[in-house]
Amino acid sequence: MKQLQRILNNVINRTNINLRRSSIDVGPYVSGAVPQEKYAQFYAFYAVSTEHPLFFNFQCSSLAGSYFFGKCDVQHSVMYKCDVRGDELKSLSKGFSVDGTNVRLHSDEVIKIVDSFLNKTLIHSFSHDPEFPEEFLIKNTVALSYANIHGSPVMGSFLGPFCTIDLCTVQNSCIGAYAYVQVADLQPSVIEPGHIWIRNKSGDEFIYNYAPEIVSRYISVAPNERAKGLFMDFVDSHKRDFERVFGFLYASRPESYARGSFVSRYAVVKGETSIGENVLVAQRAYLENAYLGKGANAQENSYVVDSVLEGYDVTAHGAKIIGSRLGTNVFVGFNSFLRGTPEAPLTVGEGAVIVPHTIIDLVEPVTIPPGYVVWGYVTKQSDLATQAVSIEDFAKIDGEVAIGPMTFSGNGERFIRAFQHRIHHILHDNGAYYDGKDNLGHAQKTKNITYNLIQPYVEGGFKGVYPNIRIFPLCPDDLCM
């Protein structure tokens, strides 16, 4: 495995150079994340669909268990069981606009991953950096288990387990475990574990900090060790089902469900589960005894267990919903953890917004009223007094306010309307509003998806490294007649 070790050493050195002012050494975190023999045990795969341009370039990299869709370019990197979703990349034909200014692209946007180590990381397309519209770049970066990179180019940074960087550009920064950052542009910074920070272009700012003992209970990581905590315990308890799903080495069509719905053949569906119309269930989603009503979705690395989603509900990347009942149009943000029990069920009213990285882990029954926004750490009904407010009241904020440990400054109506607009955008793009003719989204466009597998070298100096592969679109003249 000499070549694999060379790639890892190069990634470590390049990332450390970028982070030299923060005095962190990413090497022990890389070496403790995945036993090296596992890099040679899993196939990688890329998805093919007539709805998306075909372009894949893999060079001098390890791709164990990773999934690629859309235009992807990976060089001198090590990826382990990652999801790289390029189904919303900008296209040459459509261009894009920035603050009302139309920009003509020189080429289609490509997700480019260079000199990086990504472990069970989700990457979702469409860069929100307007300065480099043709390239969604991830470079000189180390990301640990279940980090989310959502529309966010990232260079020279370290991402802790279960953190999220969302709709921003991050450079030379350390993002702690379970931190969430959506601030447009993050220059060299150290974000502490459990720090929730949202700042939009208008200057509206939402900040919440988890107590360190709460973060460490749910997720923590130390040098030369795998991440641990209740989040890791939960996903580990379900991984055997995923091993069965990923154990098939052939391409197949996904099963048929209700009209307009799509369930990835790389999702787990168990028990008494019902899939309604226009539902999207992405790869690595987990459903068990789940009811997903019309227009609901379960995105990558999300779990819906013993729960009801009445319809048009968003379960964002990495969110977990257990023992809960959600009314219509509920948004559950990235890596949120909602856990009720038969003795302490969770009920969430229509139109509620669960802020990304919220933990609701119940010791008694809790009911969230319709039209509420919720954040922070909730275990009982009384916790909502300092970690929830009606959307109507939030919209009345104009200036600075503190509600429990949360602080907000700016215009509440503008902030919450932007959130609601984004939720509508997610539902639209996922095909929730498809009427049989119009409003096609991901659930309908990916119905005819197929999968191609890539195997690594299994012995010798290249063990764990994958062959260089370049795949380009077919022209009509290339087809056999």
N, C-alpha and C positions, 0 to 999 in steps of 0.2 A: 504493500500500500504506500510505496514511496511517493508516487505522484500525488495521491490524495493528501498526504501529509504536507507536501510542498505547497499545494493550493491553500490548505488551512493556514500554514505559517505565513503565507503571503497576505491572506485576508487579515489575520491578526496584526501583522506589522503595519499594514496600510491603515487599518482602523485606529490602532493606537497612535499613529502619527497625527491623525486628524483630531484625536482626543487628548493630545499631550498636555493641554492646559487644564484638563479636568483630573489628571493623575489617576486615571483608571486603566487597568490592564485587562483587556477582554479575553486574553489567552486562557486563563483558568475557567472562564464561563463557557468558552467554546469546547474545551477538552472535557468538561463535565456534563455537557448537554446530551451527547449521543455516543454510545459505544461504537468504536470505529467499524467493527465487523458488520454492523447493521447497514452501512452504506452499500454493501454488496448483496443485500438480501431482498430488495424490493425493486420492482419495475417502476419506471415513470411512464406517464401517458399524456398524450395531447389529443384534444378534441377537434373534430373536423365537422364543420357545418357549412352549408351553402350560403348561409346568412352572414358569414363573417369571412373577411379576407384571410387567406392562408399564408402564414409566414412563420417559420420556426428556425432558429439558429442556436444550436447548443455546441459550445466549444470548451474543451479543457475544464469540464465541470462534473460534479456529482449531483444527481437529481433524484435520489432515492425516494420513491413513493409520491413524487410530486405530480401535480395536475396543471396543464397549460391549456389555455383557450384564448384565441385571438393572436395578434402579432406579438411574439416573444423572442427575445434575444438574451441568451445567458452565456457569460464568458468568465472563466477563471473563478467560479463560485461553487459553493457547496450548499445544496438545498436538501432538506429532509422533510418529507411529507408536507409540502407546502401546496397552497392553492394559488394559482396565478390566473386571474380572470381578466381577459382583455376584450370583453364583449361590449364595452362602451368607449372604446378608443376613438379619438377624433379621426376623421377621414379627409382625404385630399379633396373629395368632391363636395363636402359640406362646409369645410372650414369651421371657424368658431368666432365668437365675439367676446371682447373684454370691455366691460363698462360702456357698451354701445358701439365700440369700434370693431368693425369686421376685420378679421385677420385671415389672409390666404395662406394655407399650408404649402410647404414645399414637397411634403410627402405625408403618407398616413402616419399617425402616431404609433410608436412601438414601445412596449415595455422592455427596458434594457437593464439587466442585472449584471453588475460587473464587480469582481473582487469583493464578494459579500458572502456571509454565512447566515442562512435563514433556516430556522428550526420551527416547523409546524406554523409557519407564518402565512397569513392571508394577505394577498396583494390584489386590490381591486382597481380597475383601470380608470382612465380619464384624469390626467394630471391637472391640478388646479394651479400650477405655476405657469403664468402667461408668458414668461420669458423664453421658455423652451417648449413650444407647443408640439413639436414633432417627436419628443422623446420623454417618456415617463422613466426617469432614471433612478435606480437604486445602486449606490456605489459605495465601496469601502465601509460597509455597514454590517453589524452583527445584530440579529434579532432572535430572541429566545421564544419559548413555547407559547403559541397562541397569541402572539402579537398581531395587531391589525395595521396594515399600511393601506389606507383607504384614500385614493386620489391624492396621495402625498409623496412626491419625490423626496428621497432622503439620501444624504451624503455624509459619510464620515461620522456615523452615529451608532449608539448602543441602545437597543430597545429591550427593556426587561420583559419578563413573562406577563402575558395577559394585558399588556399596555396597548393603547391605540393612538396612532397619529392620524388625524382626520382632516382632509381638505386643506392641507397646509404644506409648506416646504420646510424641511428640517435639516439643519446643517450643523455638524460638529457638536452634537448634543447627546446627553445621557437622559433617557426617559425611564423612570423607575417602574417597578412592578405595579401593574394595575392603574397606572396613571393614564389620563385621557387628555389629549391636547388638540385643540382646534383653534389656532390663532393666526392663520394666514401665512406667517413667516416666522420661524423660530431660528434665530441665530445662536451661537454657542451658549448653551444653557445646561443646567442640571435640574431636572424635574424630579422631585421627591416621589417615592412610592405613594400611590393613592391620591395624587393631586389631580383634581378635575378642573380643567381650565378651558373655558370657551370665550373667545373674543372675536367678534365679527368685524367687517370692514367699517361699520358705522361707529365702532368703539364700545358697543354694548359688551359687558364683561360679566361672566358667571364664574365664581370660584368656590370650590368645596374641597376640604382636606379631610381624608379619613384619619382617624387616630392610628398611630403606628401599630398598636397591638391588634387592631381589627384587620389591617392589611396583612400582617404576618400570619394571622390565623388562616386566612383564605389563600394567600399566595406569597411566597418568598423564594429567594434564590441566593445561594452562597457560592463562592469560587470552588471549582472542582466538584460541584454537586448538581444533581438534577433539581429543578424547581419542585417545591413541595407546598402542601397546604390543602384546604378543603376543595379548592377548584381542581387541583391535580388528582385528588382522590376520586372526585366525581367522574372526570373524563376517563381515568384509568379503569373505573368499574364498568365502563361500557365499551372498552376498546376491543374486547374479544368479538363483539358483533361486527365491528368494522373489519376485523381480520377476515371474517367469513365473506363479507361483501367484496373486499379487494382480492380475494383468493382466486378469482376467475381470470384466466388469461386469454379470453376471447372478447371480441367486440359484439355487442348485442344492442338491440333496440330496447329502450326503457318500456316498462309495462304501461298499459293504457289505464288512465284513471278518468275522472269526470271531464267533460268538455272543456278544452282550453287549459287544462292543467298539465304540469310537467313534474315528474319525480325522477331525479337522477338515479341511474342504476348504481351509483356509488353513494347513495343514501341508505340508511337503515330504517326500515318500516316494520314495526312489530305490533303484536297484540291486536286489540280491537281499535284499529285506526281508520278514520274516515277522511278522505281527501275530496274537497268540494271543487266547484268549477273555478277555473282561472287561478288555481293555486300553484305556486312555485316552491318546490323542495329541492334545494341545491345539493351538490355533492358534499359529503361529510356531514350532512344534517342527520339528526337522529329523532325518529318519531316512535313513541310507544304508548298505546292506549290514548291516542291523541285525536282530537276532532279539529280539523282546519276547515272553516267555513269559506264561502265564496270570496275569492280575492286575497286570502291570507297568504303569507309566505314564511318559509323557514330557510334562512340563508346559511351560508357555509359555517360549519362548526357550531351550529345552534342545536338545542335540544328542546323538544316538547314532549313531556312525559306526564301521563295521567292528567291531562289538561284539555280545556276547551277554548278554542279561538273562534269567536262567533262569525267573524268575517271582516275582510279588509284590514287585518292586523299585520303589523310588520314585526317580525322577529329578526333583528339585525344580526350581523356577523358575530358569532360567539355567544349570543344571548342564550340563557337557559331558563325554561319555564317548567316548573314541576308543581303538581298539585294545585293548579290555579284555573280560574275561569275568567277569560277576558271578553268584555263586550266588544262591539264593533269599533273599528277605527282606533285601536290602541297601538301605540308605538312603544316597543321595548328596545332600548338602545344597545349599542355594541357592548358585548361582554357583561351585560347585566345578569344578575343571578336572582331569580324569583323562585323561592321554594316554600310552598305550603305543604301541609300534611293532611291526612284524613281528619285528625283532631284539630288542626289549625289551618283551614283552607284560606287561600287568597282569592279575593274577588276584585276585579279591576273594572271600573265603570267605563261606559262608552266615551271615546274621544280622549282618554287619558294619555299622557306622555310620560314614559319612564325614561329619565335622562340616562344617557350612556354611562355605564359603570356604576349603576345603582345596585345595592345588595338588599334584597327583601327576603329574610330568612326567619320564618315565623315560629314563635313559641305560643301564640294564641291566634284565633281567627282575626283577619284584617280585611276590611272593605275600603277600597279606594273609590271615592265618589266619582261620578261621571265628570269629565272635563277638568281633571286635576293634573298638575305637573308634579312629579315625585322625584326625589334625588336622595343620595346618601345611604344611610344604614337604618333599616326598619325591621324590627322584630315583633312589635306589638302596635295596637291601634293608636296609642298615645304618642308614638314616635312621629306620626304624621303632623302633629302640631308644629314641629320645628323642621320637618323635611318634606313638606308638601304644601301646596297652595292652589286654589282654583285658578284656572287659566284666566278667567275674568278678572280676578284680583291682581294676578301677575301683570296683566296688560295695563293696569292703572299705575304701575311704578314709573316714575319719571325722576331720575336722580339716583341716590344711593340708598340701599336698604340691606339690612342683615336679618335673616330668618334662621335662627339657630346658628350653626357653624357655616352656613352659606352666606356669601356676600354677592350682591349684584349692583352694578352701576350702569346707568344708561336708560334707554326707553324700553319698558317691558313689553309694550304692544308690538314694537318693531321686532324685538328678539323672538317672541313667541310665534309671531306670524311667519318669520323666516323658518322656524322649526316646522310649523305646519305645512308650509310650502314644500319643504324638503320631503316630508312624509308623503305628500301627494305625488311628488316627483318619483319617489321610490315605487309607489304602487303603480303609477302609470308605466314606468320603465319595465316593471316586472309583469305587466300584462293583466293586472287585476281588473281593469275596466274593459277588457275585450268583449265585444258584443257579437262575435261570430264573423265580423267583417273588418271593423275598424278597431283602433287602439291595441294593435299587436304589441306584445312585450316579450320579455325573455321566456316566459312560460310557454308561449306559442312558437317563438322563433327557433327554439332549441329542441323541438320535438324529434327532428330527424338527425340528431347529433350521433356521431360514431366516434370510436376511440382507437387510437393507435398506440402500441406499447413499445417502450424502449428498455433494453436490458443493459446492465453494467457488465464490465469485466469482473469475473468472479475469482481470478487468481493472478498471481504475478505482481509486478511493480505497478500496474494500472488497476489493481483490484479496487472496486468501489467507484471508479471513474467511468463515465459513459462515453461511448464513441462520439466523435464529432459528427453532427448531423445538420444539414442545411436543407430546408424544405421551402419551396416557393410556389406561388399560385400556378395552376395549369393554364396555359393558353389554349384556345380551341384547336390550334394546329398540333398540340401535344397529344391530343386524345386519339386513341385507336378508333379507326372507322370500320 
